[in-house]
Amino acid sequence: MLSLETTPTIDQIKNAAKRYAIIGVGNLLQRDDGVGVHAVRALQPLLKSYSNVSCIDAGTLSYELLEWVASSDHTIVIDAAYMRCSPGTVRVFEDEAIADQFKQATTHSVHQIT
């Protein structure tokens, strides 16, 4: 995942040879759990002219996403998570921090991969 400190500008992404996947995960029927899907749907029209950026409405898919992740140089996953934070809190997890977050997560997720 990209951190906020290393996130390239839109022009850098458009001109880069690298492939980016932005994956929105969530269940629209479960209130705020659909935030990832809503975010990707909002980004799709803004990024449609960028041939190297794929916006994927993943819903509650899990292992089916591996192809998108494997074929991208950078992957951003947008998802709601129970983190004992104020509603609307945005956090970025990279590398080992992703696995650590899953270890601490409750079992309430229908799309958690552990």
C-alpha positions as CSV (number, residue, x, y, z in Angstrom):
1,M,0.0,0.0,0.0
2,L,1.0,3.6,-0.5
3,S,1.4,5.8,2.5
4,L,0.2,9.4,2.6
5,E,3.9,10.5,2.6
6,T,4.8,8.6,-0.5
7,T,1.6,8.9,-2.5
8,P,2.3,10.2,-6.0
9,T,0.4,13.1,-7.5
10,I,-2.3,12.4,-10.1
11,D,0.0,13.6,-12.9
12,Q,2.7,11.3,-11.8
13,I,0.3,8.4,-11.7
14,K,-1.1,9.2,-15.2
15,N,2.4,9.4,-16.7
16,A,3.8,6.4,-14.9
17,A,4.3,3.0,-16.5
18,K,3.3,1.3,-13.3
19,R,-0.1,-0.2,-12.8
20,Y,-2.3,0.9,-9.8
21,A,-5.3,-1.0,-8.4
22,I,-7.7,0.9,-6.1
23,I,-10.0,-1.7,-4.5
24,G,-13.1,-0.8,-2.6
25,V,-14.3,-3.5,-0.3
26,G,-17.5,-3.6,1.7
27,N,-21.2,-4.5,2.0
28,L,-23.6,-1.8,1.0
29,L,-26.3,-3.5,3.1
30,Q,-24.3,-3.1,6.3
31,R,-24.4,0.7,6.7
32,D,-20.9,2.2,6.9
33,D,-19.3,-1.1,5.9
34,G,-19.9,0.0,2.3
35,V,-17.5,2.9,2.5
36,G,-14.9,1.3,0.2
37,V,-17.4,0.6,-2.5
38,H,-18.8,4.1,-2.3
39,A,-15.3,5.6,-2.5
40,V,-14.3,3.5,-5.6
41,R,-17.6,4.4,-7.3
42,A,-16.8,8.1,-6.7
43,L,-13.2,7.7,-8.0
44,Q,-14.1,5.8,-11.1
45,P,-15.3,8.8,-13.2
46,L,-12.4,10.9,-12.0
47,L,-9.8,8.3,-13.0
48,K,-11.3,6.7,-16.1
49,S,-8.8,8.4,-18.5
50,Y,-5.9,6.8,-16.6
51,S,-5.3,3.5,-18.4
52,N,-2.8,2.4,-15.7
53,V,-5.3,2.8,-12.9
54,S,-8.0,0.2,-12.2
55,C,-10.9,1.0,-9.8
56,I,-12.4,-2.2,-8.6
57,D,-15.8,-2.4,-6.8
58,A,-15.0,-5.6,-4.9
59,G,-18.0,-5.8,-2.6
60,T,-17.4,-8.7,-0.3
61,L,-15.0,-10.6,-2.6
62,S,-11.9,-12.0,-1.0
63,Y,-9.6,-14.4,-2.8
64,E,-11.0,-13.3,-6.2
65,L,-9.0,-10.1,-5.6
66,L,-5.6,-11.8,-5.7
67,E,-5.4,-11.4,-9.5
68,W,-5.8,-7.7,-9.3
69,V,-3.3,-7.4,-6.5
70,A,-0.8,-9.6,-8.3
71,S,-1.0,-7.7,-11.6
72,S,-0.6,-4.3,-10.0
73,D,2.6,-2.5,-8.9
74,H,0.7,-0.7,-6.2
75,T,-2.6,-1.6,-4.5
76,I,-4.8,0.6,-2.4
77,V,-7.6,-1.1,-0.5
78,I,-10.4,1.1,0.9
79,D,-12.4,-0.7,3.6
80,A,-14.2,0.0,6.8
81,A,-12.7,-1.6,9.9
82,Y,-13.6,-1.7,13.6
83,M,-10.5,0.0,15.2
84,R,-11.9,1.5,18.4
85,C,-11.6,5.0,16.9
86,S,-14.0,7.8,16.3
87,P,-16.4,7.3,13.3
88,G,-14.8,8.6,10.2
89,T,-11.2,8.0,11.3
90,V,-8.9,7.3,8.3
91,R,-5.8,5.1,8.9
92,V,-3.2,3.9,6.5
93,F,-1.7,0.5,7.0
94,E,1.4,-0.7,5.1
95,D,3.3,-4.0,4.9
96,E,3.4,-5.7,8.3
97,A,0.9,-3.3,9.8
98,I,-1.8,-4.8,7.6
99,A,-1.2,-8.3,9.1
100,D,-1.0,-6.8,12.6
101,Q,-4.4,-5.1,12.1
102,F,-6.0,-8.3,11.0
103,K,-4.7,-10.1,14.0
104,Q,-6.3,-7.5,16.3
105,A,-9.6,-7.4,14.3
106,T,-12.8,-8.9,15.6
107,T,-14.4,-11.8,13.8
108,H,-17.3,-9.6,12.7
109,S,-16.0,-9.1,9.1
110,V,-17.6,-11.0,6.3
111,H,-14.6,-10.2,4.0
112,Q,-11.6,-10.6,6.2
113,I,-8.8,-12.7,4.9
114,T,-6.5,-14.2,7.6
